[in-house]
């Protein structure tokens, strides 16, 4: 059976420092509290542990072994506690819209984990209209800035949309470098036909006719269909830099929509070191692949 830990801690400090007052200062308690704990411990052992003298106290000879054992034990506990604290991994939770998650975040995430083995990352999908506080995450990567108090929004990509198609589709469809030619192509739609209608209006090719072609609820489905050669899609070309650079997609026109909209990385204004490391890293990934200005 062991005596209470508080008694042992007070005894070890008083024995090491040879002073109840100095032990009280170290333990952030009063002199009376240390004296009381040692009196209780002496009652528990049934013998005095200190010799009280006019100018203070000194450790009783029969208590020296206990003091040495406790000193070693507490030192080991302190070392192991610090090691455990230092080895505890930080965690960063990231909510990301699917288009950025599949094309940018997930392919590059291994690099971050190698650079920061001390940080665990959790990735979940975000809805396009969500704000940071609604996700419950440390980081949000999405369309548009979050203007909520206490947040910061760092721009990643422009959302500028232009028509794209795969080379295999162009082999079948022929020259699609004019709005008139694109209007006759197989159009692929993202959630609604209104985006193509806006593009044709900007291109001076407005039409009262209904725009035909499959509508995809998920943007990644639209992108997959475009790369597979099923038609022409309106895509944010900065998000598709790699596919365009590799030749999997070809930009068909300089006419664009959504020039004033952007994708952002959003965090709280006051960021932990782990969140700051993730934000700086992902912004760097994006910057490293920025296209030359046209």
JOZITA-V450012 format. One record per residue. N is the residue number from 1. RES is the residue in three letters. PHI is phi in whole degrees, 0 to 359 (* if undefined). Layout:
# JOZITA-V450012
n->(N	N)
res->(RES	RES)
phi->(PHI	PHI)
This chain:
# JOZITA-V450012
n->(1	2	3	4	5	6	7	8	9	10	11	12	13	14	15	16	17	18	19	20	21	22	23	24	25	26	27	28	29	30	31	32	33	34	35	36	37	38	39	40	41	42	43	44	45	46	47	48	49	50	51	52	53	54	55	56	57	58	59	60	61	62	63	64	65	66	67	68	69	70	71	72	73	74	75	76	77	78	79	80	81	82	83	84	85	86	87	88	89	90	91	92	93	94	95	96	97	98	99	100	101	102	103	104	105	106	107	108	109	110	111	112	113	114	115	116	117	118	119	120	121	122	123	124	125	126	127	128	129	130	131	132	133	134	135	136	137	138	139	140	141	142	143	144	145	146	147	148	149	150	151	152	153	154	155	156	157	158	159	160	161	162	163	164	165	166	167	168	169	170	171	172	173	174	175	176	177	178	179	180	181	182	183	184	185	186	187	188	189	190	191	192	193	194	195	196	197	198	199	200	201	202	203	204	205	206	207	208	209	210	211	212	213	214	215	216	217	218	219	220	221	222	223	224	225	226	227	228	229	230	231	232	233	234	235	236	237	238	239	240	241	242	243	244	245	246	247	248	249	250	251	252	253	254	255	256	257	258	259	260	261	262	263	264	265	266	267	268	269	270	271	272	273	274	275	276	277	278	279	280	281	282	283	284	285	286	287	288	289	290	291	292	293	294)
res->(UNK	UNK	UNK	UNK	UNK	UNK	UNK	UNK	UNK	UNK	UNK	UNK	UNK	UNK	UNK	UNK	UNK	UNK	UNK	UNK	UNK	UNK	UNK	UNK	UNK	UNK	UNK	UNK	UNK	UNK	UNK	UNK	UNK	UNK	UNK	UNK	UNK	UNK	UNK	UNK	UNK	UNK	UNK	UNK	UNK	UNK	UNK	UNK	UNK	UNK	UNK	UNK	UNK	UNK	UNK	UNK	UNK	UNK	UNK	UNK	UNK	UNK	UNK	UNK	UNK	UNK	UNK	UNK	UNK	UNK	UNK	UNK	UNK	UNK	UNK	UNK	UNK	UNK	UNK	UNK	UNK	UNK	UNK	UNK	UNK	UNK	UNK	UNK	UNK	UNK	UNK	UNK	UNK	UNK	UNK	UNK	UNK	UNK	UNK	UNK	UNK	UNK	UNK	UNK	UNK	UNK	UNK	UNK	UNK	UNK	UNK	UNK	UNK	UNK	UNK	UNK	UNK	UNK	UNK	UNK	UNK	UNK	UNK	UNK	UNK	UNK	UNK	UNK	UNK	UNK	UNK	UNK	UNK	UNK	UNK	UNK	UNK	UNK	UNK	UNK	UNK	UNK	UNK	UNK	UNK	UNK	UNK	UNK	UNK	UNK	UNK	UNK	UNK	UNK	UNK	UNK	UNK	UNK	UNK	UNK	UNK	UNK	UNK	UNK	UNK	UNK	UNK	UNK	UNK	UNK	UNK	UNK	UNK	UNK	UNK	UNK	UNK	UNK	UNK	UNK	UNK	UNK	UNK	UNK	UNK	UNK	UNK	UNK	UNK	UNK	UNK	UNK	UNK	UNK	UNK	UNK	UNK	UNK	UNK	UNK	UNK	UNK	UNK	UNK	UNK	UNK	UNK	UNK	UNK	UNK	UNK	UNK	UNK	UNK	UNK	UNK	UNK	UNK	UNK	UNK	UNK	UNK	UNK	UNK	UNK	UNK	UNK	UNK	UNK	UNK	UNK	UNK	UNK	UNK	UNK	UNK	UNK	UNK	UNK	UNK	UNK	UNK	UNK	UNK	UNK	UNK	UNK	UNK	UNK	UNK	UNK	UNK	UNK	UNK	UNK	UNK	UNK	UNK	UNK	UNK	UNK	UNK	UNK	UNK	UNK	UNK	UNK	UNK	UNK	UNK	UNK	UNK	UNK	UNK	UNK	UNK	UNK	UNK	UNK	UNK	UNK	UNK	UNK	UNK	UNK	UNK	UNK	UNK	UNK	UNK	UNK	UNK	UNK	UNK)
phi->(*	258	289	302	299	299	295	296	294	294	297	298	295	294	292	291	266	55	196	290	294	293	296	298	297	296	271	60	228	273	303	296	293	295	301	294	297	288	300	296	293	296	295	296	279	77	199	287	254	231	261	278	235	301	261	146	227	222	293	293	301	288	261	295	297	297	298	294	296	293	300	297	295	292	296	295	298	297	296	294	296	294	298	295	296	289	274	288	284	284	233	233	259	236	259	221	294	303	299	281	299	282	261	233	290	297	300	263	299	302	297	297	295	289	287	228	295	278	241	266	239	244	242	229	285	248	278	299	264	288	257	303	296	282	276	72	251	280	226	232	245	200	280	81	279	257	269	297	298	81	241	230	238	253	292	250	230	283	266	309	254	223	289	224	207	275	303	294	289	295	298	275	274	86	287	239	269	239	302	297	293	296	298	268	275	280	266	249	244	260	72	207	278	295	293	293	298	297	293	297	296	292	277	75	235	296	217	278	282	293	276	265	120	292	251	250	288	254	298	295	293	300	298	298	296	294	294	286	92	270	160	254	238	271	228	290	293	290	292	257	305	296	295	287	295	280	89	289	227	239	283	263	204	273	293	221	232	60	296	264	254	216	261	228	256	242	223	291	299	263	251	290	299	294	293	297	297	294	299	296	297	292	299	293	301	295	296	294	242	291	283	292	292	268)
